[in-house]
Amino acid sequence: MPGMTVQRVHRGQRVRVDGHQGAFIVVRVDKVHSLANLELWDDPDQVLWDIPFRAMHLIHENVSVAA
């Protein structure tokens, strides 16, 4: 899966998750247990609970600024 495995997770990051389709947004982080709760990017009613950081891959977004 493309993207780097997440070692530090912050609320609001976009990630992909091993074994799941689509992009997710980090909505809660448990740094003590290295877990996060995630919402599906295009359907916030679909939530993944207690996902280990090692199963997440950061989505790198290329932002270009028009001159």
Helices and strands as residue ranges (DSSP letters): E 14-17, E 24-30, E 35-40, E 43-52, G 53-55, E 56-58
